[in-house]
Amino acid sequence: MRYEWILGCALLAAPLAQASAPVQPQGEPVVIGHRYRIASKVLGEQRTYIVHKPDAYDFSDQRYGVVILLDGDGHIHHVSATVEQLARNGRSEPMLIVGIENTDRQRDFTPPFAGTEGRPPGNVGGAAKFLSFIADELLPEIDRAYRTRPTRILIGHSYGGLFAVYTLFNRPDIFKAYIAVSPSLWWDDQALAKQADQFVIDHKDLQTAIYMTMGNEGGAMLGGAQKVIGSLASLRQTGANFQRWPEENHGSVVLRSVYEGMEWLNELYYTHDPARAYEEGGLQYFDKRFELISKYLGYEVKVPEHQLMQAQGYLQHVKRPQEARQVLQRVLELYPHSPGAHFELGKVYLALNDRPQGEAELKQTLALYPGHDGARKELEKIGVDPKTVVPEMAVSPSALRSYVGEYKYSDETSVVTMEQGKLFMKVANNKRELRARADGSFFAIESDREYTFNKKSGRVTSLTVQLVDFRYESRKVK
């Protein structure tokens, strides 16, 4: 009886619960990547992969290294977020992430299984074909479709880690570095691990890097990993790092491995304490380091601007302006269109009581970045009106209203509004005032962007956005 009463109340309440269900407001999608298909002749099937582009990809002409991520459907979210976060904080370079989705992962990731004991059910032994698919079909397609450079990293977990080691041993020319997370090197009585010594003998001059990890696994899995790393560590030009975290299990170890692995791989190329590096070796430290890196990678790698800028910031802080000037001049040799370097050099010259050079550098800052608030304030301090450097003009309210609307480029939406007779540009959560330089031409305060509104038959149809060294066009959609 009690059961029937409760059931009846539940049935009566169900429509009320449905009626009072919250209505979610409409929002904008957050896009982390796009899925593509490729017809593989090697595998004889359609394969899908997800591409995540670095934050600045659509707003520069820079080339990027490529991460090939196995089990892409399961790992693309956290790997792309990890690499972006490291890059934003100067602890890794931004990279394209290509996550390959699975059809039959055991088949694709495993070498042949010659033994009889311990052979898992299902398809096995397709690693050679899958490697050919990546090297001969997928990577050429990525290089064709995106601005890439030869820095390639392969990330694999479990069977994927086994495949990473298989790739290193069979086609070591494809990738510059590997992250093998809890690799299943127990496979076929450690058959792949037993090839490590011969591989080292045959590749004494190999230049590569491998970061291998293990959670709380033991037995043949741990033993195989230790054997591979022990052998590779004897190669004088190969970086081999093994980390074991018993507090992590086979699944949880992935997150930590990707973060620390990417950070370790980039420590080979990046200096995380530029101030200390400068104190130890001066400017020559950076030049020599990146000369070696360029030789290793096979193409020129300039000293990153942010490293030299951190060094000069330290030198300004400790009141060594002459040395800061030398570092900033080196920055401008490498990056002549850097408004930040011109601005800091202007401040340094003023600190050295060189007013003409200081003023010239601050004016050059505004020439590159008309809305640079710091340069404007520094010029005002020395009695120079920024409007004499970047002239402004009055625009009629009717003309301003014609620019109001929504503009779209790639995944970026720009909204132009008019408030109290002024024009504003909002991109994501950043809202900046626009000031007119000429009819239809504006610059944004505290932004490095300049804007030109384009018209056809008297109507605004698009917006050209000029960054310091890149230009793109946003289409008016509203």
N, C-alpha and C positions, 0 to 999 in steps of 0.2 A: 504493500500500500504506500509506504513512504517512498519507495523507488519510483512508483507511478507519479506521485505528486511532484517529486523533484524533476522527473523527466518532462512532465507537463509544463512546469514553470520554465524549464529551459527552452522548450519549444515556443512558448509564448514570448519569451524574452528575445529569442533569436532575431525576429524582424526589427525589434527596437534597437538591438545592438547593431544590426546592419544599417539602420536608418541614421544612427548617430555616429557611424564610422567617420573618422576625420577625413577631410578632403585635402589632399596635398596640393599646395600651390604649384603652378607651372614654374619650372626652373630651366636653367641652361645646362646641357650635358658637359661633363668634364672629360675630355678626350685624352687618353694616354697613348693612343696608337691607332693604327689602321691595319686591317687584315687583308692579305693578298693571296692569290692562288698562282701556282706554277705547275705546269704539266711536266712531270719528270719522265724523261725517256729512260733514264737509268733505273728508276724504281717501277716504272710502268704504272704510275698512278698520279692523281692530282694531290698536291700537297699545299697546305696553307701555312702562312707565317705572319707574324705580327711585327710591325716596325714602330718603334718609339723613337721620335726625333728629339735631339737636345732642345732645350728651351729656345735658344737663339738661332736654330737652324734656318727658319724662314726669314730671318732678319739680318742675314750676313751672307757672305760668299765663302765662308770658312769651310775647310774640309775636316772630316771627322774620322776617327778610328771606329771600328765595328766590333761589337760584342755579338758572337753567335751563341744564343742561349738555348740549350736543349730543354725539353719539357716546357716549352715556351708558354703553353696554355696554363700551366700551373704556377709559373714563376715570373711572368712578365711584370706583374704589378709591383712586387717588392724589389725586383732587380732594377727596374727603371727608376723607381723612387730612390733607391740607394745610390745609384750612380749619379743622379741629378743632385742629390743632397751633398755628396762628396764634392762634385764639381763646383757647386755654388759656394763651397767653403774652401776652395783652393786645394783640396786633398786628392783630386783626381781630375783628369781631363774629361770634358763632356764627350759622350760617344753615342753613336747610333746603336740601339739595341734591336736585334733581330731574333725574335722568339719563334722557334720552329714548333708547330703543333704536332701532336702524335697521331699516328694511325695504329702502328704496332711497335711500341717502344722496345720490347724485348727482342724482337727481330732486328730492329734497326741499330740498336746500341751494342749488340753482343758479337764477339768474334765466334768462329765455329767452336763447337763443344766436342772435342775428340773423345773424351772419356765416356764412361757409362754411369758411373756413380755420381749422384748429385745433379744430374741433368734435369732442369726444370721442364715442365710440360709446355707445349706451345712452340711457336716458331723461334728459331735462334739462328745466329751466324750471318746476319745481314750487314754487319758493320762495314765491310768493304764497299758494298753498293751505296750505303748511306753516306759514307765519306766521299765517294765520287759525286753523289748528288750535291753535297754541300760545296765541294771544291770546284766542280766543273759546271754546275748549273745554277745553284743559288747565289754563290758569291759573285759570279760575273753579272747576274741580274741586279744584285744590290749595287755593284760598282757602276752599272749602266744608269740606274735610276736615281742614285744619290751621290752627293759630293763626298767621296770617301778618300781615305789615305791608307797606306799599307799596314797600319797598326791593327792587328786582329787578335781578339781574345776569345777563347772557347771556354764556356762554363757548362759543366755537367754534374749531375748529382746521382749517386747510386749507380745504376747501369749507365747513366750519362757520364759519371766520373770514369767508369771503365772505358767508355768510348773516347773520352778525352785522352787517356793514356794510350789507347790504341792509335788514335790520330797522331800523337807525338811520335810514336814508334814507327809508323808506316808512312806518313807524309809530313815530316817535321818542317817543311817549307811553307805550309799553309798559314799557320798561326805563329804570332810572336810570343804569346803567353797563354797559360792555361790555369783555370781554377777547377780542381777535381775534388768534389765534395763527397766524402764517404764512398770512394770508388769501390765497386764490387769486384775487387781484385782476387777474391776467392774463386772466381770463375774458372771452371775446368782445372781444378787443382792448381790454381795460381799460374796457369800456363803463360799468361801475358807478363806477369811479374817476373817469371823466370827468363824472359827475353831481355831484361834490363841490362845485364852485364854486357851482353854482346852488342846491344844498341850503343852503349857508352864507348866500346872499343871502335865501333864503326863511325862514330860522330864526335870525335875528340874536340873539334873546333866549333861545335854547335853553339849558337847564341840564342838562348831562349830563357823562359822563366816559367816555373810551375809552382803553384801554391796548392798544397794538398792538405785536407783536413779529415778528421775522424771524430765522431761523437763517442758514445759509450760502447761501440761495437768492439769486438775482440776477435780472437781466433784467426782463421785464415784471412779474413778481411783485413784486420789490422796488420798481420804479418806481411801480406802482399804489399800493402801501402808502404810499410817501413822498408821493404826490400827495394821497391822502385825508387823511393826518395834517397835511400842510402847509395844506390848506384849513381843516380843523376848528380848527387852532390859532389862527385869526383870530377865532373866536367868543369874546367876552370872558367869558362865563359857562360855557364848556365846558373841561373839563380834557382835554388830548390829549397822550398820552405815547407816544413810539415808541422801542423798544429793538431794536438789532440785535446778535446774538451770532454772529459768523462761526465760532466754535468749536463751535456746535451745528448739527445737521442738521435736516431737516424733521420728523423724528420726535422727536428728543431735546429739541427746544426747548420742548415742551409743559410738562414738569415745572417748569422754571425760570420759564416765563411765568405759570403759574397762581400759583405762590408769590409772585413779585415783583409780579404784577398785583394780587392780592388785598391785598397789603401796601400798595401804592401807592394803591389805591382807598380804603383805610381811613385812610390818612394825611390824606385830606381831612376825616375826621371825628374822628380820634383823636390824642391827644397822647402820643408815646412817651417823652417826658422831662418828666413833670409837675413835677419839682423845678425844672428850668430855667424851665419855663413860669411857675411861681409867682414865681420871682425876677424875671422880666421883666415880669409883669403882675398879680401877686397873684390873689386870688379872682376879680376882675373878668375876668381873661383867660379862665377857664373858662366863666363865665356868658355873656360876649359870643360866644365861639366857638360854643357850642352853641345860642345863640339864632339865629345865622346858619345853622347846620346844620338846625335845625328849620324855618326859613323855606324852605330849599332843598328839604328832603324833603317838606314839606307836613304834617308832624305833629310833636308835641313829642318831642324827644330830650333826656332829662335828662343832666346831666354824669355820666359813668360813675363809680360808687362807687370803683372801684379806682384811678382817676386821682387823686381827692381824697385817698384813703387813702395813696397813694404820696407825695403832697405833704406831708401831715401827718407821715408817717414821717420824711421828710427834715428837717422842722422840729424834731421831737423830737431827732433825731440831732445837729443843730447847736445844741441847747440854746436853742430859741426857743419855749418852751411856750405863751406867750400867743397867738402866731400859730397854733400847732398847735391850740389850743382853738377859735379862730375857724373854722378849716377843718373841724374835727370837728363843730362845731355846724351848719355848712352841710351836711355829710354827713347829719346826722340830720334836717335840714329836708327833704331829698330822700328819705332812706331811714330813716324813724323806727324800723324794726324791725331795724336792723343791729346784731347783737351785737358785731361787731368794732369799730364806731365807739364804742359805749357803753364797751367795755373800754378802748380807747385813751384815751377822754376821762376815764375813771376814773383811769388812770395819770397823765394830765396834771394833773388836779386835785390828786392827791397830791404831784406834783412842785412844784406851786404852794402846797403846805402848806394846801390846802383839804380837810381830812379829811372833813367831812360830805358835800360834793358828790362827792368821790372814792368814798366808800363807797356812796353812792346809785347812782352809775353802774355800779359793779361788781355791785351787787345786781340792777340792771336787766339786766345782761349775763346773769346766771344765770336771771332770769325768762324771758328769751328763749331761752337756751341752757344748760339746767341742768348739762350735762356739761362746760362750758368750764373746762378745767384751769387756764388762766392766771388767770382771774378767781377761782377757788377759792384759788389760791396767794397772790394779792395780798390777798384778804380775810383769810387766815390770818396774813399778815405784820402786819396792823393789828389782830389779835386778834379777828376775827370768824369764828365757826365756820360754814362753808358750809351745814351741816345746819340751821342756824336760818333760812336763806334758802330752801333746798330740802330739806324734811324727807324722811327716809328711813324705811322701815318694814321689819321682818323678815317674811320669807315662809317658810312651811313647805316642807321638801324635797318633799313630795308635790305641793304647788301648783306649785313650780318645774318639776318633772318634767312636769307637764301642758302646759307651754308649749314643751317641746322638740319640734323638728320642722323641716320645710322649708317655706318660704313663697315664693309666686311673685307678682310684679307686673311686667307688661310683660316686658322682658328681664332683669329683676333677680331673682336668687334669694337669699333670706336664710335662713341656717341658724342655728337656736337650739340651743345645747348647754348641758349642765350639767356643771361641773367643780369638784370639791372644794366642793360646796355653793353654788356661785355660777353665775349665768346669764350666758351670753355670746352675742353676736350677731356672725355673720360674714357679710359681704357682699363678694364677690370676695375680695381678699386682706386686707381690713381686718377685724380682730377686736376687738370692744369689750366691756368688762364692762357688764352691765345692772344698775341699782340701782332698787329699788322705791320709788315714791312713794305708791302705794296698791295695793289688791288688783287685780292685772291691769294696772297702769300702771307703766311703767319709763322711765328715761332712760339714755342711754349716756354713759359717760365719754369725753371727747375727741371727741364727736360732737354735731352740732346736731339730732339726731333724738330724738324721744320715741315710745314704743311703748305701744299698748294692745291686749291680747289679748282677742278677742271670743269669746264662748261661745254655743252653742245646745244646749239640752237637756243642759247640764253638760259639753259637749265643746268644746275650742278649735277654731274653724273658720277664723278669719282674724286678721289683725294690722293694726291701723290705725297708720300711720306719720305722725307730725306733724313737718314741718320748720318753720322759722321762719315762713314765709308760704305753706305749701302742705301739703296732706294727701292721702294715698292709702291704699288698702287692699290688702294682700297676702293671697292665698288660701292656706290651708294645704293642701299637696299630699302631705306625708308625715308 
